[in-house]
Amino acid sequence: MDLIAINPKNQSKVNKAISWAMKYDVANDQRTMAEDNDDDKAFNKFDRQCDKAVDRFYDLMDELPKGQCKAIEKILPLSIQGCHTFFSNR
């Protein structure tokens, strides 16, 4: 999934933010499967991966202009958008 940055100097951060959002989506799916299978060890592993991905995603989003953040949010998977409401008070 590619998005051309509004300002070319931000392209690297945009690409990384999208990459971390996609990593979160994969880890979240795996976390859900582990929870459904009552696999606590796998659930904890994927929960840590989700936390790491969300933290890195929002660190990158904090470095981008608001207009660029809105453009990124339009193309995100729904699962990480749900985290946005949780972290919106940052």
N, C-alpha and C positions, 0 to 999 in steps of 0.2 A: 504494500500500500504506500503510495507516494503522494506527497503534497509539496507543491512548490512554495517556498517561503515568500512572504511579502517582501522582506528585505533579504537579499542573497547572503548576507553575512550570518543570518540565523539558520541557514539551511541545515547545518550539522545538528544543531539543537532540535530542530523540528524532526529530523529523521530519527534521532535518538529517542525523543519523546514518543513518537509513534511506535518505535520498536519496543520500548518498555511497556506501552499500553497493550501491544499484542502478546508480549510475554506474560503480562498479568492475566490476559484472557485465557491463555493456555493453562497456566497454573491454577486459575480459578475453576476451570472445567475439571482438571485432575483432582483438585481438592473436593469438589462436589462428588465425583465418583468415589473417592476414598471414604467420604462421609457416608455415602449410600451403602458401601461395603463394610462399614464399621471397622475400618483399618485406621486406628489411631496414629500409628507411626507414619504412614503415608500422609494422612491428613495434616499432621504437624509439619511435615516436610513441605508440603505444598502451601500451607498457610504462611510459613516463613518466606517462601518464594513470592507469594502474593504481596506480603508486607514490603519486601525489598523492591519489588517492581513498582508499587504505588509510591513509595518514598522517592525512588529515582525519577519517576514520571513527574511528580509534583515539584521536585527540585529543578528539573529542566523547565517546567511550565512557569515557575517563578522568575526564571531568567528571560523569558520571552515577553514581548509586548502583548497587551490584552487582545488586540485585534487578531494576532497570530494564534493566541490561545483559543479564541472562539472558532477560528477556522479548523484547528485541530480537533476540538470537541465535536464538530459536526460530523467528522468521519470516524470517530471512535466506536469501538464495540460498546454495547449498552452496559456490559458488566462494569467497566471502569468508570463510566459516567455515574453509576450508583455510588462509587467511592467518592466522587467529586462532592456530593452533598455531605458526606461524612467529614471530608477535609476542608470544606468551604470556609471554615472559621480560621484557617491558618493565616 
